């Protein structure tokens, strides 16, 4: 309760922050991504490229990590201010007898699971149970999806070998050369593989796993208490960019390419390249837009029940010793009202005018 009062007092002091662009000194923030940056981070990169971070008074440096397990120690040490991990590791640290990580979610970004299982289109593997004893390519054993993958397999009653293959070209090569029987990577990776011409088939996941939220934005508990203004600025910039990109996805892709020109195709016609890029970006971005009530969007807000469902799923899969962990300590919605304080209509107009 004491921390909640501190947050509210700090928010009251920050309430004068206007949603309109103003000239101010730029606060530097380091943002940690849990993989190499691809179009699945289209919104985050576009927030920087289109100037939404700058308008909110923050200068964001984007740094890449190899999984949630490598990002969170840097956040605990306060070398990274904002991260984008899966929630599994954070909840596991809340078990009795463990030292809870001093990290908390402040923005619900990917509102359903970003993780999938794919096999070659001609594979005899038809459902998850067919993966028994098979080799499954994963990004790394430090990736945040690993606890859920293990929980899923335990519930289905089988084991399989999880083989680290990285992401992008190394993973795709392992898949094409059939060194793995399936891939368990995130949505935009599989969409990229498809766009590159590889025929794949997605395996159906149990609904309770598919419906779990995925990556969101986290910060150190001390920062949430002491500097909510910077986190509000970050979250509001992401919300604005989400509105912009929903209206003009092509402009969002072009903005991404301005900061990551090495990911822009060097052959083919522009229109086709943009369509393919939108398909890759949308594999993740559409999950940002998965609100139960589309007329009452609350960017960044977490439903309390979603955390309880996540904990129950990890418990049933053997990844938690008890499902009664204090999930309320894993996240806060205290910053949500201020993060949503902006003129959506103005952002829509801006998006429609963009080339």
C-alpha positions, 0 to 999 in steps of 0.5 A, spaced: 500 500 500 505 504 501 508 503 494 501 504 491 501 511 495 507 513 492 506 511 485 499 515 486 503 521 489 508 521 483 502 521 478 499 527 481 505 531 480 506 528 473 499 530 471 501 536 468 504 532 462 500 534 456 499 529 451 501 534 446 508 535 443 512 540 447 519 542 447 523 539 453 529 536 455 530 529 452 530 523 458 534 517 456 531 510 456 534 504 454 529 499 452 531 492 452 528 487 446 528 479 448 531 478 441 534 481 435 529 487 432 525 485 427 518 487 424 515 484 430 517 490 434 514 494 428 510 499 433 516 500 438 521 502 432 516 506 429 515 510 435 522 512 435 522 513 427 516 517 427 518 521 433 513 519 438 518 518 443 521 525 442 514 528 442 513 525 449 520 527 452 524 521 451 530 519 447 530 511 447 536 507 445 534 500 443 538 494 445 538 487 443 538 481 448 538 473 447 531 471 451 528 474 457 533 470 462 538 474 459 534 481 459 532 481 466 538 481 470 540 487 466 534 490 468 535 488 476 541 492 475 538 498 473 542 498 466 536 497 462 530 501 464 524 498 460 524 491 457 519 487 453 519 480 456 514 474 457 511 474 464 513 466 466 520 468 469 517 473 473 511 469 476 516 463 477 520 468 481 514 469 486 513 462 488 514 461 496 522 461 498 524 464 492 527 471 491 522 475 487 525 479 481 524 487 483 521 488 476 513 489 474 509 490 468 506 497 467 504 496 459 500 490 456 502 490 449 501 483 446 494 481 448 495 474 446 500 469 446 505 470 440 508 463 440 506 458 435 509 451 433 510 450 426 512 444 421 513 443 414 507 443 410 508 436 408 510 433 415 506 427 417 506 431 424 498 433 425 498 435 432 502 437 438 502 430 441 505 428 434 511 431 437 513 426 442 520 424 442 521 429 436 526 435 436 523 442 436 527 448 435 527 454 440 530 460 440 534 459 446 533 455 452 533 462 456 527 464 452 521 466 456 516 461 452 520 455 455 516 454 461 509 455 458 512 450 452 514 445 458 507 446 461 503 444 455 507 438 454 507 436 461 499 437 460 499 433 454 503 427 457 509 427 453 516 429 452 520 432 446 527 435 445 528 442 445 534 444 441 536 452 441 537 454 433 536 462 434 532 466 430 532 468 423 536 465 418 539 460 423 533 457 425 530 457 418 536 453 415 535 448 421 528 448 419 529 447 411 534 442 412 530 438 417 535 438 423 529 439 427 522 437 426 518 443 428 519 450 430 517 453 437 518 461 435 514 467 435 509 469 430 513 474 426 518 469 425 514 464 422 510 469 418 517 471 415 519 464 413 512 464 409 514 470 406 520 467 404 517 462 400 517 456 405 510 452 406 509 451 413 503 448 417 501 451 424 499 446 429 493 448 433 494 449 441 490 448 446 485 454 447 487 456 454 495 457 452 493 460 445 489 465 450 495 467 454 497 474 454 505 475 452 510 480 452 509 486 455 513 492 457 516 492 464 520 496 469 524 496 475 519 497 481 524 503 484 523 506 477 515 505 477 515 508 484 520 514 483 519 516 475 513 514 473 513 520 468 518 517 464 514 510 463 508 514 462 511 517 456 514 511 454 507 508 454 503 513 451 508 514 445 507 506 444 499 507 444 499 513 439 504 509 435 499 503 435 493 508 433 498 510 427 500 504 425 493 501 425 491 506 420 497 506 416 501 500 416 505 501 410 508 508 413 509 504 419 513 499 415 517 504 412 518 508 418 521 501 421 526 501 415 529 508 416 532 505 422 533 498 420 535 499 413 538 492 412 532 489 413 529 492 407 529 488 401 534 489 396 530 486 390 523 486 388 518 491 387 516 496 392 509 494 393 510 487 394 515 488 399 511 493 403 505 488 403 510 482 405 512 486 410 506 488 413 504 481 413 510 480 418 509 486 422 501 484 423 503 477 425 505 481 432 501 487 431 494 484 431 495 482 438 496 489 440 489 490 438 486 484 441 481 488 446 475 485 448 471 491 447 474 495 441 470 501 443 473 502 449 480 500 448 485 502 454 492 501 452 496 498 456 491 495 461 492 488 464 485 484 466 486 481 473 483 475 471 489 474 466 494 473 471 490 468 475 489 464 469 496 464 467 499 462 474 494 457 474 496 454 467 504 454 469 501 451 476 498 445 472 504 444 467 508 443 473 512 450 473 509 453 479 509 450 486 503 453 487 498 457 483 496 462 489 502 466 488 501 474 489 500 476 481 498 483 483 505 484 485 507 482 478 504 488 474 500 495 475 495 499 472 496 505 475 500 508 469 494 507 464 490 513 465 495 518 463 498 513 458 491 514 455 491 521 455 492 523 448 487 525 442 486 519 438 483 523 432 489 527 431 493 521 431 488 518 426 489 524 421 496 524 422 496 517 420 492 518 414 496 524 411 503 520 412 506 517 405 
